[in-house]
Amino acid sequence: MNRACRLLAAVFVCAMFGASAGSAQTATWDDDLLDALRTHSTTLRSAADLDPLLDAAGDARLVLLGESTHGTHEFYIWRDRLSRRLIAERGFSFIAVEGDWSALVPLDRYVRHREDASTSAHAALLSIERWPRWVWANQELAALGEWLRQFNQERAPTDRIGIHGIDLYGISDSIDAVQRYHKTRLPAAADRVHALYQFFRRFDGDAAAYAEHIKRDGPWVGDGIAGVVQDLATRLIDAPPDERDLLFEMLQHARVVASGERYIRALAEPGPAAWNVRDRHFARMLTALLDHYGADSRAAVWAHNTHIGDARATGMAARGEVNLGQLVREQQGAAAVFTLGFATATGSALAAAAWGERVQRMQLPPPRPDSLEAALLASAAGNRVLRLDQSSPNTALPSTPLLQRAIGVVFVPEREPKDNYVPTRLAERYDALVFLPVTQALTPLHAE
């Protein structure tokens, strides 16, 4: 084992067993590792510098685009630039994002020129009210929405590029949508669906109360809620073309409710159950979208690194957690999936100090000296792309885990050295990594 691997192994053990931030201050980087990071990086200045990534993605059906925070301007800008090229040059069919299905429906209707659409991407995104609304209601996504609408202008309705949420948190909105649909289109089943959904909704997301009720009294309505999905899926098979889009939209809403019911139950269980329900839902929604768009459909997927980077290459696997990146590699085959992680070191990001609290523009502390971000800073300057796939000579990078920063919608800078790092076998987690040393916060549309 060379010096780099010995050092990284020590870093990994310290991270797994709670080394203090003070001990991290003594870390130094082996020259071999810094040389490898430097040698296998290319400069990233303009959209033209994305050519190597497009070539590396090749014929992949899914291109997964990550982020190490949910509130960074540059991550959205570079994912936007790459997504536009995938759509315009490689024929990608839609963009899927780590957002609620219900929250993104207005934007999708706008970009695909639906008759009931909002007047602008800005207006469509302003309709998002559920916290954390800044993650998708921001100027950066609005700009992509306007480009998508313009790109779709001359395309046939069946060929227009969509943008969709694949998350499950908007359960109440999806319940309302499915109930309205049944009341107006399927009145014979409306009372049954209403009874199922209202029984579930009366617990208002209280996982403990719902689990206790099921344990003590029953009835368990999960089978009935799943049955709504099956009924709509059966109807979609023979639906006439002019009804398919709306029926599919309702089917996805019903999937949100079914997964939401499983998720609420899982929250009352110890361990990774709730996390796994959510990421399996991501995969299920994404597969349904690919099927709906057709056998040749391809998708760009925007989500946090913790969802798109293969869980088997991180500490998540030891906890029994799976994620979207792992699931789609298993389902589609590794060659059909190209995974691009994103990382930053300094600057600002939007986040909140606790769940549900007001969003703030927070300064990012310097990364831990024993982190991947610190090593990237030490290896070279400027924005760059690191190729990790097997077709590049990047096999010189050690396979021992590095600590990579991960910041969610909740961020407490004071706890950052201990709480926000994921042990990562880099070349197994991603096919490539974009490193942007200095970044700034998103621009939210709502006055927070």
C-alpha positions in Angstrom: 0.0 0.0 0.0 1.5 3.4 -1.0 1.7 6.4 1.2 -1.5 7.9 -0.3 -3.5 4.8 0.4 -2.1 4.5 3.9 -3.1 8.2 4.7 -6.5 7.8 3.2 -7.2 4.7 5.1 -6.3 6.5 8.3 -8.6 9.4 7.3 -11.5 6.9 6.7 -11.1 5.2 10.0 -11.0 8.5 11.8 -14.2 9.6 10.0 -16.1 6.4 10.7 -15.2 6.5 14.4 -15.8 10.2 15.2 -12.3 11.8 14.9 -12.5 15.4 16.2 -12.2 18.4 13.9 -9.0 19.2 15.7 -7.3 16.0 14.6 -8.3 16.7 11.0 -6.3 19.9 11.2 -3.1 17.9 11.2 -3.9 16.1 7.9 -1.5 16.5 4.9 -1.9 15.2 1.4 0.4 12.8 -0.3 2.0 14.1 -3.5 0.9 11.1 -5.5 -2.8 11.8 -4.8 -2.4 15.5 -5.6 -0.6 14.6 -8.8 -3.4 12.2 -9.8 -6.1 14.8 -9.1 -4.1 17.4 -11.2 -3.2 15.1 -14.1 -6.7 13.8 -14.7 -8.6 17.1 -14.5 -9.6 19.4 -17.3 -10.5 23.0 -17.1 -14.1 24.1 -17.0 -14.8 27.6 -18.3 -17.6 27.4 -20.9 -20.3 25.1 -22.2 -17.8 23.9 -24.8 -15.6 22.5 -22.0 -18.4 20.0 -21.4 -17.5 18.1 -24.6 -15.5 15.4 -22.7 -18.5 14.7 -20.5 -20.8 14.4 -23.4 -18.4 12.0 -25.0 -18.0 10.0 -21.8 -21.8 9.8 -21.4 -21.9 8.2 -24.8 -25.2 6.3 -25.3 -26.2 6.3 -21.7 -30.0 6.4 -21.2 -29.7 8.2 -17.9 -27.3 11.1 -17.0 -27.5 11.7 -13.3 -26.4 15.3 -12.3 -25.6 15.8 -8.6 -25.0 18.6 -6.2 -23.2 18.8 -2.8 -25.7 21.4 -1.5 -29.3 22.2 -2.3 -28.7 25.9 -2.5 -25.8 26.6 -4.9 -26.2 28.8 -8.0 -23.3 27.3 -10.0 -24.6 23.7 -9.6 -27.9 24.7 -11.3 -26.1 26.7 -14.0 -23.7 23.9 -15.0 -26.5 21.2 -14.8 -28.6 23.6 -17.0 -25.8 23.9 -19.6 -25.2 20.2 -19.7 -28.9 19.4 -19.8 -29.5 21.8 -22.8 -26.8 20.1 -24.7 -28.1 16.6 -23.9 -31.5 17.7 -25.2 -30.4 19.6 -28.2 -27.5 17.4 -29.4 -28.3 13.9 -27.9 -32.0 13.8 -28.1 -32.8 13.5 -24.4 -36.5 13.4 -23.7 -37.0 15.0 -20.3 -35.5 16.3 -17.1 -36.4 14.7 -13.7 -35.6 16.5 -10.5 -35.5 15.8 -6.8 -38.7 17.8 -6.3 -42.3 16.9 -5.6 -44.3 15.7 -8.6 -47.1 18.1 -7.8 -44.7 21.1 -7.4 -43.2 20.7 -10.9 -46.5 20.0 -12.8 -47.1 23.7 -13.4 -43.7 24.2 -14.9 -44.0 21.1 -17.0 -47.3 22.3 -18.4 -45.7 25.6 -19.2 -42.7 24.3 -21.0 -44.8 21.8 -23.0 -47.3 24.5 -24.1 -50.3 23.0 -22.4 -53.6 25.0 -22.7 -53.9 25.3 -18.9 -50.3 26.5 -18.4 -49.1 29.4 -16.4 -48.1 32.6 -18.2 -44.3 32.2 -17.5 -41.8 29.9 -15.9 -41.5 32.4 -13.1 -45.3 32.2 -12.4 -45.3 28.4 -12.6 -42.5 28.2 -10.0 -44.1 30.9 -7.7 -47.0 28.4 -7.2 -44.6 26.2 -5.2 -45.5 26.8 -1.5 -44.2 23.7 0.3 -41.0 24.2 2.3 -38.1 24.2 1.1 -39.5 26.1 -1.9 -36.3 27.9 -2.8 -34.8 24.6 -4.0 -36.9 24.8 -7.2 -38.6 28.2 -7.0 -35.5 30.1 -8.1 -34.3 32.3 -11.0 -31.9 29.6 -12.2 -34.6 27.1 -12.8 -36.9 29.7 -14.3 -34.3 30.5 -17.0 -34.1 26.8 -17.9 -37.9 26.7 -18.1 -38.0 29.5 -20.6 -35.4 27.8 -22.7 -37.3 24.5 -22.7 -40.5 26.3 -23.7 -38.7 28.0 -26.6 -37.1 24.7 -27.6 -40.5 23.0 -27.7 -42.1 25.8 -29.7 -41.8 24.1 -33.1 -42.0 20.5 -31.9 -45.1 18.3 -32.1 -46.9 17.9 -28.8 -45.8 14.3 -28.4 -42.2 15.2 -28.9 -41.9 18.1 -26.5 -39.3 17.9 -23.7 -40.8 17.7 -20.2 -39.5 18.5 -16.7 -40.9 16.5 -13.8 -40.5 16.0 -10.0 -39.9 12.5 -8.7 -40.1 13.1 -5.0 -42.9 12.1 -2.6 -43.2 14.9 0.0 -46.2 16.6 -1.7 -48.6 13.9 -0.5 -51.5 16.1 0.3 -51.4 17.9 -3.1 -51.3 14.5 -4.9 -54.3 13.3 -2.8 -56.3 16.3 -3.8 -55.4 15.9 -7.5 -56.4 12.2 -7.6 -59.6 12.9 -5.8 -60.5 15.7 -8.2 -59.8 13.4 -11.1 -62.0 10.6 -9.8 -64.8 13.0 -9.0 -64.9 14.4 -12.5 -63.6 11.5 -14.7 -64.3 8.3 -12.7 -67.2 9.1 -10.4 -68.1 5.4 -9.8 -64.8 5.0 -7.9 -64.7 8.5 -6.3 -66.3 7.6 -3.0 -63.9 4.6 -2.4 -60.8 6.6 -3.2 -62.0 9.5 -1.0 -62.5 7.1 1.9 -59.1 5.5 1.5 -57.2 8.8 1.2 -59.1 10.7 3.9 -58.4 7.9 6.4 -54.7 8.2 5.7 -54.7 12.0 5.6 -56.3 12.4 9.0 -53.0 11.4 10.6 -51.4 14.5 9.0 -48.0 12.8 8.6 -47.8 11.7 12.2 -45.8 8.5 11.7 -46.0 7.3 15.3 -49.7 7.8 15.5 -50.3 6.1 12.2 -48.1 3.1 13.1 -49.8 2.8 16.5 -53.3 2.9 14.9 -52.4 0.1 12.5 -50.8 -1.9 15.3 -53.8 -1.5 17.7 -56.9 -1.1 15.6 -56.4 -1.3 11.9 -57.5 -1.3 9.2 -54.3 -1.0 7.2 -55.3 1.0 4.1 -51.9 0.5 2.3 -53.3 -2.2 0.0 -56.3 -0.1 -0.9 -54.1 2.9 -1.7 -51.8 0.7 -3.8 -54.9 -0.5 -5.6 -55.7 3.0 -6.8 -52.3 2.9 -8.6 -53.0 -0.4 -10.2 -56.4 0.7 -11.4 -55.1 3.8 -13.0 -52.2 1.9 -14.6 -54.6 -0.6 -16.1 -56.7 2.3 -17.5 -53.6 3.9 -19.0 -52.9 0.8 -21.1 -56.0 1.3 -23.4 -56.5 5.1 -22.9 -57.0 7.1 -26.1 -54.0 9.3 -27.1 -55.8 12.6 -26.1 -56.3 11.3 -22.6 -52.9 9.6 -21.9 -51.0 12.7 -20.6 -53.6 13.6 -18.0 -54.2 10.0 -17.0 -50.4 9.5 -16.6 -50.2 12.6 -14.5 -52.8 11.3 -12.2 -51.1 7.9 -12.1 -47.9 9.6 -10.9 -49.9 11.4 -8.3 -51.3 8.1 -7.1 -47.8 6.7 -6.9 -46.8 9.6 -4.7 -49.7 8.8 -2.3 -48.9 5.1 -2.2 -45.2 5.7 -1.6 -46.1 8.4 0.9 -48.2 5.9 2.9 -45.2 3.5 3.0 -42.9 6.3 3.9 -45.0 7.5 6.8 -45.1 3.9 8.1 -41.4 3.6 7.7 -40.6 6.7 9.6 -41.8 4.9 12.8 -39.2 2.2 12.2 -35.6 2.3 13.2 -32.9 2.1 10.6 -32.8 2.9 6.9 -36.4 2.0 6.0 -37.7 5.5 5.3 -34.7 6.5 3.3 -35.0 3.4 1.2 -38.7 3.9 0.6 -38.0 7.4 -0.7 -35.1 6.4 -3.1 -37.0 3.4 -4.4 -39.8 5.9 -5.1 -37.4 8.0 -7.1 -36.5 5.0 -9.2 -40.1 3.9 -9.6 -41.2 7.4 -10.8 -38.2 7.6 -13.2 -38.9 4.2 -14.7 -42.5 5.2 -15.2 -41.5 8.4 -17.0 -39.1 6.5 -19.3 -41.8 4.1 -20.2 -44.3 6.9 -20.8 -41.9 8.8 -23.1 -41.1 5.6 -25.1 -38.6 2.9 -25.6 -36.0 5.3 -27.0 -36.4 7.9 -24.2 -33.5 9.3 -22.3 -33.4 11.5 -19.2 -31.2 13.9 -17.3 -31.8 13.6 -13.5 -31.0 16.4 -11.1 -30.6 15.3 -7.4 -28.2 15.6 -4.5 -25.0 13.6 -4.6 -26.3 11.4 -1.8 -29.0 10.2 -4.2 -27.3 10.0 -7.5 -23.8 8.7 -6.4 -23.8 4.9 -6.0 -24.6 4.2 -2.3 -22.4 1.0 -2.5 -19.3 3.3 -2.8 -20.1 5.2 0.5 -20.7 4.6 4.1 -24.5 4.3 3.3 -24.1 0.7 2.3 -23.0 -0.3 5.8 -26.1 1.2 7.2 -28.3 -0.8 4.8 -29.2 2.2 2.7 -29.8 2.1 -1.1 -30.1 5.1 -3.4 -31.3 6.1 -6.8 -27.8 5.9 -8.3 -27.4 2.3 -7.2 -30.9 1.3 -8.2 -30.8 2.6 -11.7 -27.3 1.0 -12.3 -28.8 -2.3 -11.1 -32.0 -1.9 -13.2 -30.7 -0.3 -16.4 -27.1 -1.7 -16.3 -24.0 0.3 -15.5 -23.4 1.2 -19.2 -26.8 2.9 -19.4 -26.1 5.3 -16.6 -23.6 8.1 -16.4 -23.2 9.8 -13.0 -21.7 13.2 -12.5 -21.1 14.5 -9.0 -20.6 18.2 -8.1 -18.5 19.6 -5.3 -17.5 23.1 -4.0 -15.2 24.4 -1.2 -16.0 28.0 -0.3 -18.6 30.7 -0.8 -22.3 30.8 0.1 -25.4 28.6 -0.2 -29.1 28.8 0.7 -30.1 26.6 3.6 -32.0 26.8 6.9 -30.8 26.2 10.4 -33.6 23.7 11.1 -36.4 22.0 9.2 -39.2 24.4 8.3 -37.3 27.5 9.4 -36.5 30.6 7.3 -34.0 30.1 4.5 -30.7 32.0 4.9 -27.7 32.8 2.8 -25.0 31.0 4.7 -21.3 31.1 4.3 -19.6 27.8 3.7 -16.8 27.1 6.2 -13.5 26.0 4.7 -13.6 22.3 4.1 -12.0 19.8 6.5 -8.3 19.6 5.7 -8.7 15.8 5.3 -11.5 16.1 2.8 -11.7 15.5 -0.9 -12.5 19.2 -1.3 -9.3 20.2 0.5 -7.3 17.9 -1.6 -8.8 19.3 -4.8 -8.0 22.8 -3.6 -4.4 21.8 -2.9 -4.0 20.1 -6.3 -4.9 22.9 -8.7 -6.8 26.2 -9.1 -10.0 27.0 -11.0 -13.2 25.1 -12.0 -12.5 21.7 -13.4 -13.8 18.3 -14.4 -12.4 15.1 -13.0 -12.9 12.0 -15.2 -13.4 8.8 -13.1 -14.8 6.3 -15.6 -12.8 3.3 -16.7 -12.1 4.7 -20.2 -9.9 7.4 -18.7 -6.5 6.9 -17.1 -7.9 7.8 -13.7 -7.3 4.3 -12.3 -4.2 5.9 -10.6 -6.5 7.4 -8.0 -6.6 5.3 -4.8 -9.7 3.3 -4.1 -9.6 4.0 -0.4 -12.4 6.3 0.7 -12.1 10.1 0.8 -14.4 12.3 2.8 -16.7 14.3 0.6 -18.9 17.2 1.8 -22.6 16.9 1.7 -25.0 19.7 2.8 -28.7 19.5 2.6 -31.6 22.0 3.1 -30.7 22.1 6.8 -27.2 23.3 7.6 -25.5 24.2 10.9 -22.0 25.6 10.1 -20.8 25.0 13.6 -21.4 21.3 13.3 -20.0 21.1 9.7 -16.7 19.4 10.4 -18.4 16.5 12.1 -21.8 16.2 10.4 -21.4 16.9 6.7 -19.0 14.4 5.2 -19.6 11.1 3.4 -16.8 8.5 3.1 -16.6 8.0 -0.7 -14.7 5.7 -3.0 -14.7 8.3 -5.7 -14.3 6.3 -8.9 -17.0 3.8 -7.8 -19.5 6.5 -6.7 -19.4 8.6 -9.9 -18.2 8.5 -13.5 -17.0 12.1 -13.3 -16.9 15.0 -10.8 -17.2 18.7 -11.4 -15.3 20.8 -8.8 -16.1 24.5 -8.5 -13.9 25.9 -5.7 -15.9 29.1 -5.1 -19.6 29.3 -5.5 -22.6 31.5 -4.4 -26.1 31.0 -3.3 -29.2 30.5 -5.4 -31.5 33.4 -6.2 -35.0 32.5 -4.8 -38.2 33.8 -6.4 -40.1 34.2 -3.1 -39.3 36.9 -0.6 -38.1 34.7 2.2 
